[in-house]
Amino acid sequence: MKRLGILLLPFALAACGLQPMYAGGGNGAVAQGLGAVEVPAIEGKAGWLVRNALVDRLGAGGHGAAARYQLDVRLDDKLEGLGLLSDDTIGRERRTLRARYQLVDLASGAIVLDATAGSDAGIDVVSSEYATIAAERTALENLSREVADRIVTRVALQLRAAPAKVQ
């Protein structure tokens, strides 16, 4: 009985409408679309980190294709103190990184996608200033990668939903 269930599983999944995101591998519509996204410079250290993560994940320029889309990103990076201790010092910080991004079709100038992504991290403020600064930097690096992942996922979903615009 288990064997029958295993044999029927692919048919059940196909019937529910699930489709692979990257069908066709590197030659698929989504992979080709992601490879044709240009990411201009983004202001600030967080911008540099997010742009590098985006370029890595998009594979921009990896296919040798000319850019068909431009991904414009604006960041808001905040570091705020939380939790006052009895001696009026801050015991915890929260770093928030938010991105507003637009995917622009370079041929027509139309905005294909206009969305936001963000994440935040808690940081313990310790007696060592060096350790606190290192934790803040690590939090920014992690948040940059997470925000870039969210942006790429959303762009891939948009490109998959509108394959006619990609080709």
C-alpha angles and dihedrals in degrees: 000000000000091000091054090051092050091049092050095046096088090052092049091051092048090050093054092060099249112153129182113256095219100038109168094029115235091350094053123111095252095048091047091048093049091048090054095057116109118205114201121206116291120213122255137010092295088051091053091050094046093046092051091049091048093049090049093050098040094049087222111189092008094110095047090237123139116254114267096175137038121209110210113195130186118188134205112197116185131179114189133175120239134178114034116217125220091266091055094254124130113257100183138025133198122213115199125189118188127178130196110196139178128197107213125195103228094205096057103016089233120146105240096181133014113181147131135236132183149158139186139207136200119230127195113224108220133184092262109082090198092056092049093050091047090051091050091051093047090049090052092050092049093045091049091055092046094049090047090051091052092048093049092048091052093046090049091051090050093049091048092050093052106036092157090065092050097056 
